């Protein structure tokens, strides 16, 4: 099963800092959790954040799922 997680930082964050967080922090965090990580680019993450709600809405809304 595939899951995703991401870190969101302020828009003014330097790209070098994002690269460092992506490469080091993510890997260390997932390793500590006993999981493997496949770091992606900020652009891939933005795309995922845009596509996933649309994809899951096609499943959740017709099924009448709610949080209650």
C-alpha positions as CSV (number, residue, x, y, z in Angstrom):
1,X,0.0,0.0,0.0
2,X,1.3,3.5,-0.8
3,X,0.8,6.5,1.4
4,X,2.1,10.0,1.1
5,X,3.2,12.6,3.5
6,X,4.7,16.0,2.9
7,X,6.1,19.0,4.7
8,X,4.6,22.4,3.9
9,X,6.9,25.4,4.3
10,X,6.4,29.2,3.7
11,X,6.6,30.2,0.1
12,X,9.7,32.3,0.7
13,X,11.7,29.3,1.9
14,X,15.0,29.0,-0.1
15,X,15.1,26.2,-2.5
16,X,18.3,24.9,-1.0
17,X,16.6,24.6,2.4
18,X,13.7,22.7,0.8
19,X,16.2,20.3,-1.0
20,X,17.9,19.7,2.3
21,X,14.7,19.0,4.2
22,X,13.5,16.8,1.4
23,X,16.7,14.7,1.2
24,X,17.7,14.5,4.9
25,X,14.7,15.1,7.2
26,X,12.2,13.0,5.2
27,X,14.6,10.1,4.9
28,X,15.5,10.1,8.6
29,X,11.9,10.5,9.7
30,X,10.7,7.6,7.6
31,X,13.6,5.4,8.5
32,X,12.9,6.0,12.2
33,X,9.3,4.9,11.5
34,X,10.5,1.7,9.8
35,X,9.2,2.9,6.4
36,X,10.9,3.7,3.1
37,X,10.7,7.1,1.5
38,X,10.7,8.2,-2.1
39,X,11.3,12.0,-1.9
40,X,9.8,13.9,-4.8
41,X,10.1,17.5,-6.0
42,X,8.0,20.4,-4.6
43,X,6.3,20.5,-8.0
44,X,5.3,16.8,-7.7
45,X,3.9,17.5,-4.2
46,X,1.8,20.5,-5.4
47,X,0.4,18.3,-8.2
48,X,-0.5,15.6,-5.7
49,X,-2.2,18.1,-3.5
50,X,-4.3,19.2,-6.5
51,X,-5.1,15.8,-8.0
52,X,-5.8,13.6,-4.9
53,X,-8.9,15.5,-3.6
54,X,-10.5,15.2,-7.1
55,X,-9.6,11.6,-7.3
56,X,-10.9,10.7,-3.9
57,X,-14.1,12.8,-4.3
58,X,-15.1,10.5,-7.2
59,X,-15.2,7.6,-4.7
60,X,-16.2,9.3,-1.4
61,X,-19.1,11.5,-2.6
62,X,-21.1,8.9,-4.4
63,X,-20.7,6.5,-1.5
64,X,-22.2,9.1,0.9
65,X,-19.2,8.8,3.3
66,X,-19.1,11.4,6.0
67,X,-17.0,12.2,9.0
68,X,-19.7,11.9,11.6
